[in-house]
Amino acid sequence: MEIVLEIIKYTLPAAIVFVGVYFILKSFMDAERRKMEMTYRTGNSKMITPVKLQAYERMILFLERISISNMVMRIYNGKMSAKELQNALLASIRSEYDHNVSQQLYISSKTWALIKSTREENVKVINSCAEQLKDDASGLELSQFLLELVGQMEKMPTDVAIEALKNEVNKAF
């Protein structure tokens, strides 16, 4: 019995010291890990914030460039037929979209869906107006028809999407 008491006399304090040191080291290591994670996040934030802002800028530029009135003014020349103008407008939308599709990485899914629906809406409007004209219609007729339709709209889909982007930027920053 005396031997057991001797063993307990030495092992019990050692076990208590071991448990105390274990919890102190665990606490210290957790605090260090949190500091490293915070440093990592801060570093990433400094790199990603400018890229995100640039993505929002590019998407606003994309929406402005696919605005029907802006496209008609930019693309139409006096020699185009309605079919040629329609094809040029659709090609411009497709090209702009393809050029900016990677920006969805930095924009919320909801806002990206709105941007995509804006693009699709513009395509529908262009195709609808072109279908309502005669086969031999001039580009001038299509451009006038599109601009009249745009003038009648209360709020353009591109304006709605731009507003959503601005709101998202204001919330994020």
C-alpha positions in Angstrom: 0.0 0.0 0.0 2.9 2.3 0.8 4.2 1.8 -2.7 0.9 2.7 -4.3 0.7 5.9 -2.2 4.3 6.7 -3.3 3.4 6.3 -6.9 0.2 8.4 -6.6 2.2 11.0 -4.7 4.4 11.5 -7.8 2.0 10.8 -10.6 -1.0 12.8 -9.5 0.9 16.2 -9.4 2.5 15.3 -12.7 -0.9 14.5 -14.3 -2.3 17.7 -13.0 0.6 19.7 -14.4 0.3 17.9 -17.7 -3.5 18.6 -18.0 -2.9 22.3 -17.1 -0.1 22.7 -19.6 -2.2 20.9 -22.3 -5.1 23.3 -21.9 -2.8 26.3 -21.8 -1.0 25.2 -25.0 -4.3 24.3 -26.7 -5.6 27.8 -25.9 -2.4 29.4 -27.1 -2.4 27.4 -30.4 -6.1 28.2 -31.1 -5.4 31.9 -30.6 -2.4 31.7 -33.0 -4.5 29.8 -35.6 -7.2 32.5 -35.4 -4.6 35.2 -35.8 -3.1 33.5 -38.9 -6.6 33.1 -40.4 -7.4 36.7 -39.8 -4.1 37.8 -41.4 -4.9 35.5 -44.4 -8.4 36.9 -44.7 -7.2 40.5 -44.5 -4.6 39.8 -47.1 -7.1 38.2 -49.4 -9.6 41.0 -48.8 -7.0 43.6 -49.9 -6.4 41.7 -53.1 -10.0 40.8 -53.9 -11.7 44.1 -53.1 -10.2 46.0 -56.1 -10.9 43.0 -58.4 -14.6 42.9 -57.2 -15.0 46.7 -57.8 -13.5 46.3 -61.2 -16.0 43.5 -61.9 -18.9 45.7 -61.0 -17.5 48.5 -63.2 -17.1 46.1 -66.1 -20.7 44.8 -65.7 -22.1 48.3 -65.6 -20.1 49.0 -68.8 -21.4 45.8 -70.3 -25.0 46.8 -69.5 -24.5 50.3 -71.0 -23.0 48.8 -74.1 -25.9 46.3 -74.6 -28.5 49.0 -74.0 -30.6 49.0 -77.2 -30.4 52.8 -77.8 -26.6 52.8 -77.2 -26.1 49.8 -79.6 -28.2 51.3 -82.3 -26.3 54.6 -82.2 -23.0 52.8 -82.1 -23.6 50.0 -84.7 -26.0 51.4 -87.3 -24.7 52.8 -90.5 -26.8 54.1 -93.3 -26.2 51.2 -95.7 -27.5 48.3 -93.5 -30.6 46.4 -94.1 -32.9 45.5 -91.2 -31.6 42.0 -91.2 -27.9 43.1 -91.2 -28.6 45.5 -88.3 -30.4 42.8 -86.4 -27.5 40.4 -86.9 -25.0 43.1 -85.9 -26.9 44.0 -82.7 -27.2 40.3 -81.7 -23.5 39.7 -82.5 -22.6 42.7 -80.4 -24.6 41.5 -77.4 -23.1 38.0 -77.7 -19.6 39.4 -78.0 -19.9 41.7 -75.0 -21.4 38.9 -73.0 -18.7 36.4 -73.9 -16.1 39.0 -73.0 -17.6 39.6 -69.5 -18.9 36.1 -68.5 -16.1 35.5 -66.1 -17.2 38.5 -63.9 -20.0 36.3 -62.5 -17.4 35.0 -60.1 -17.4 38.3 -58.2 -21.1 39.2 -58.4 -24.0 37.6 -56.4 -26.0 34.8 -58.2 -29.2 36.9 -57.9 -27.6 39.9 -59.6 -25.9 37.7 -62.3 -29.3 36.1 -63.1 -30.7 39.7 -63.5 -27.9 40.6 -65.9 -28.5 37.4 -67.9 -32.2 38.1 -68.1 -31.5 41.7 -69.2 -29.3 40.3 -72.0 -32.0 37.9 -73.0 -34.7 40.6 -72.9 -32.7 42.8 -75.2 -32.3 39.9 -77.6 -36.0 39.3 -77.5 -36.8 42.9 -78.2 -34.5 43.1 -81.1 -35.8 39.9 -82.7 -39.4 40.9 -82.0 -39.0 44.3 -83.7 -37.1 42.7 -86.7 -39.9 40.1 -87.1 -42.6 42.8 -87.3 -40.9 44.5 -90.2 -41.0 43.5 -93.9 -38.2 41.2 -95.2 -36.8 44.1 -97.4 -36.9 46.7 -94.6 -34.0 49.0 -94.2 -31.8 49.3 -91.1 -33.1 52.8 -90.6 -36.6 51.4 -90.2 -35.4 48.8 -87.6 -33.4 51.4 -85.8 -36.4 53.8 -85.6 -38.7 51.1 -84.5 -36.3 50.0 -81.7 -35.7 53.6 -80.6 -39.4 54.3 -80.5 -40.0 51.1 -78.4 -37.2 52.1 -76.0 -38.7 55.5 -75.7 -42.1 54.0 -74.7 -40.6 51.8 -72.0 -41.0 53.2 -68.5 -37.7 51.6 -67.3 -35.2 49.8 -69.4 -34.1 46.3 -68.3 -30.5 47.5 -68.4 -31.3 50.4 -66.1 -32.9 47.9 -63.6 -29.8 45.7 -63.7 -27.5 48.7 -63.3 -29.5 49.8 -60.2 -29.2 46.3 -58.8 -25.4 46.4 -59.3 -25.1 49.8 -57.6 -27.2 48.5 -54.6 -25.0 45.4 -54.3 -21.8 47.5 -54.4 -23.3 49.8 -51.7 -24.1 46.9 -49.5 -20.7 45.2 -49.9 -18.6 48.4 -49.4 
